[in-house]
């Protein structure tokens, strides 16, 4: 329950946490909605978006099951149509997310590595 989660998060902020890193997401609108809900709850610390570069077709089912997140249908369809190019699709998707987030003024980005730094390097080469 997001309302309960934000309530617990507010307790952590009130206890001294100075920033938040979000769970990974693949749709920037989810981040913006989450930030709005946190702000309405009185949370004013920086909220850093957490992103993951998809590198395997299995991740479009595994990540939602493990982390209760959603994969945008456009991304899912593209990966299903070209499963041999998942790494390139994932890099392009992450680059576009980062550009959109920075254009909206996010304070920074957190990239989840999960034991595979190479695609993160590829993303960084595109956005730096």
ChimeraX attribute file (.defattr): number of C-alpha atoms within 10 A of each C-alpha:
attribute: neighborCount
match mode: 1-to-1
recipient: residues
	/A:1	5
	/A:2	9
	/A:3	11
	/A:4	9
	/A:5	10
	/A:6	18
	/A:7	15
	/A:8	12
	/A:9	17
	/A:10	18
	/A:11	13
	/A:12	14
	/A:13	17
	/A:14	12
	/A:15	9
	/A:16	9
	/A:17	12
	/A:18	12
	/A:19	14
	/A:20	17
	/A:21	14
	/A:22	16
	/A:23	16
	/A:24	20
	/A:25	21
	/A:26	21
	/A:27	17
	/A:28	16
	/A:29	11
	/A:30	13
	/A:31	20
	/A:32	16
	/A:33	11
	/A:34	16
	/A:35	19
	/A:36	13
	/A:37	15
	/A:38	19
	/A:39	14
	/A:40	10
	/A:41	14
	/A:42	14
	/A:43	21
	/A:44	15
	/A:45	13
	/A:46	14
	/A:47	22
	/A:48	18
	/A:49	24
	/A:50	18
	/A:51	22
	/A:52	21
	/A:53	29
	/A:54	23
	/A:55	20
	/A:56	16
	/A:57	18
	/A:58	12
	/A:59	16
	/A:60	19
	/A:61	13
	/A:62	12
	/A:63	17
	/A:64	13
	/A:65	11
	/A:66	9
	/A:67	11
	/A:68	10
	/A:69	17
	/A:70	17
	/A:71	16
	/A:72	12
	/A:73	9
	/A:74	9
	/A:75	18
	/A:76	16
	/A:77	12
	/A:78	14
	/A:79	23
	/A:80	14
	/A:81	11
	/A:82	12
	/A:83	16
	/A:84	13
	/A:85	15
	/A:86	22
	/A:87	18
	/A:88	18
	/A:89	20
	/A:90	23
	/A:91	22
	/A:92	17
	/A:93	18
	/A:94	25
	/A:95	20
	/A:96	16
	/A:97	18
	/A:98	23
	/A:99	13
	/A:100	13
	/A:101	19
	/A:102	13
	/A:103	9
	/A:104	10
	/A:105	9
	/A:106	15
	/A:107	11
	/A:108	14
	/A:109	16
	/A:110	15
	/A:111	17
	/A:112	15
	/A:113	14
	/A:114	8
	/A:115	6
	/A:116	11
	/A:117	12
	/A:118	11
	/A:119	19
	/A:120	17
	/A:121	12
	/A:122	16
	/A:123	21
	/A:124	15
	/A:125	10
	/A:126	13
	/A:127	11
	/A:128	5
